[in-house]
Amino acid sequence: MSRSINRLIPWRAELVWLLPIAQLMTFGERKWRRGEFRIICQCQEHARREHSLWHRSFRAASQLKARGIALIVGVPLALGTLQFPTEAMNIATLRDRPVISTTSRQDNGFAIFTTPRIREQFLESSLHSQTFTVERVKEQFFTTHVPYGSIIYRESVRNGLSPELVAAIIEAESDFRPRLVSNKNALGLMQIVPETGRLMGAEDLFNPGENIAAGTKYLRYLLDRFPDQRMALAAYNAGEGNVEKFGGIPPFPETANYLRRVNSTTAYYRQRIRGTYVASVRIQNSMTPR
């Protein structure tokens, strides 16, 4: 038996599976391992590739079904991060192309997601089952693109405020530095003085969650007290007493510059969110069957 196997060694590339008895024996310097195989013809290589590609495509399809909305929102967000203009995204041209098409072999045309059953089960149903709104895009934007964005979005919604406005105030006050202390002893992200923080229920103003919670409560109070948003923002920057004293926005250069910065940054955030939403809608429409 050993002699016969030794004669096969020069032609071992033609073996498919090694004999079990040969797996435990050493012939010269060659020791065969369990599970080792050799290819006889190219049809085996084609079958192995198709089998491997099918399993990978099935796993990708399962993930796509669970994360369909992340694909629709994530692609525009990623392009927005790279500063791609949404007008340049000619998504409509994708309608004449397969949504996801990966050819595994050039000779037989086997492709992933080309059968109606696979498309219906893993792609189209996942897109239609998701509720897609501007508010959802906004939440995803703040979570992924703004420092402390999830806290900003949560506390803004809780107090009936615009997350874009709150983020703009934080950027103007502290540039998202949670441990900043001003020369007037204002602390943290939203630059709140300790006395105001205590009134708003904050114990540690260096904690981002407590600071933003207290700041949004205080901003809500100012918006309810003053009839104009600009006056409320001026009171946030210069103090309620100065707004009452001057009967409106105080004539301070710092306050005027503060209002310009907040308004400009708020508009910038809104433009980014609107562009992301428009691009996401175009992608969703291109994936919807006509």
HUPE-V873780 format. One record per residue. N is the residue number from 1. PSI is psi in whole degrees, -180 to 180 (NA if undefined). Layout:
<<N:PSI> <N:PSI>>
This chain:
<<1:-47> <2:-39> <3:-39> <4:-42> <5:-38> <6:-37> <7:-25> <8:-17> <9:-44> <10:-23> <11:29> <12:-19> <13:-16> <14:-5> <15:145> <16:-59> <17:139> <18:148> <19:141> <20:-36> <21:-28> <22:-13> <23:-20> <24:7> <25:152> <26:127> <27:108> <28:-123> <29:5> <30:123> <31:122> <32:143> <33:152> <34:137> <35:-3> <36:142> <37:162> <38:154> <39:133> <40:-47> <41:170> <42:-19> <43:-33> <44:-40> <45:-41> <46:-43> <47:-41> <48:-41> <49:-43> <50:-42> <51:-45> <52:-42> <53:-36> <54:-43> <55:-41> <56:-41> <57:-35> <58:-42> <59:-41> <60:-38> <61:-39> <62:-41> <63:-38> <64:-37> <65:-39> <66:-24> <67:35> <68:-43> <69:-31> <70:-34> <71:-44> <72:-41> <73:-35> <74:-37> <75:-49> <76:-35> <77:-42> <78:-42> <79:-35> <80:-36> <81:-37> <82:6> <83:34> <84:129> <85:137> <86:-25> <87:-25> <88:-6> <89:91> <90:74> <91:-24> <92:-26> <93:-14> <94:-11> <95:-30> <96:6> <97:157> <98:145> <99:-51> <100:119> <101:117> <102:115> <103:127> <104:-29> <105:139> <106:-20> <107:-26> <108:-5> <109:20> <110:127> <111:155> <112:142> <113:33> <114:-16> <115:144> <116:-37> <117:-44> <118:-44> <119:-44> <120:-39> <121:-41> <122:-23> <123:-62> <124:-42> <125:-34> <126:-32> <127:-41> <128:-24> <129:-9> <130:137> <131:121> <132:110> <133:167> <134:-39> <135:-36> <136:-40> <137:-41> <138:-45> <139:-43> <140:-38> <141:-49> <142:-35> <143:-36> <144:-19> <145:-6> <146:130> <147:134> <148:29> <149:-36> <150:-37> <151:-43> <152:-46> <153:-45> <154:-49> <155:-31> <156:-47> <157:-40> <158:-33> <159:12> <160:36> <161:164> <162:123> <163:-32> <164:-41> <165:-43> <166:-43> <167:-37> <168:-38> <169:-44> <170:-42> <171:-39> <172:-34> <173:-46> <174:-5> <175:38> <176:32> <177:109> <178:-17> <179:22> <180:138> <181:125> <182:174> <183:-9> <184:13> <185:29> <186:139> <187:147> <188:-164> <189:-46> <190:11> <191:67> <192:134> <193:149> <194:-39> <195:-45> <196:-38> <197:-41> <198:-40> <199:-30> <200:4> <201:15> <202:134> <203:-33> <204:100> <205:-9> <206:-8> <207:120> <208:-41> <209:-47> <210:-39> <211:-47> <212:-37> <213:-45> <214:-41> <215:-41> <216:-35> <217:-44> <218:-41> <219:-39> <220:-41> <221:-43> <222:-39> <223:-32> <224:-28> <225:-42> <226:144> <227:-11> <228:140> <229:-37> <230:-37> <231:-38> <232:-41> <233:-38> <234:-39> <235:-36> <236:-37> <237:-46> <238:-10> <239:147> <240:-37> <241:-40> <242:-36> <243:-42> <244:-38> <245:-44> <246:-3> <247:26> <248:-150> <249:124> <250:147> <251:52> <252:132> <253:-38> <254:-42> <255:-41> <256:-42> <257:-37> <258:-45> <259:-40> <260:-43> <261:-46> <262:-45> <263:-41> <264:-44> <265:-37> <266:-44> <267:-37> <268:-46> <269:-42> <270:-38> <271:-42> <272:-44> <273:-43> <274:-43> <275:-39> <276:-40> <277:-45> <278:-45> <279:-38> <280:-40> <281:-39> <282:-41> <283:-43> <284:-43> <285:-36> <286:-25> <287:-12> <288:130> <289:141> <290:NA>>
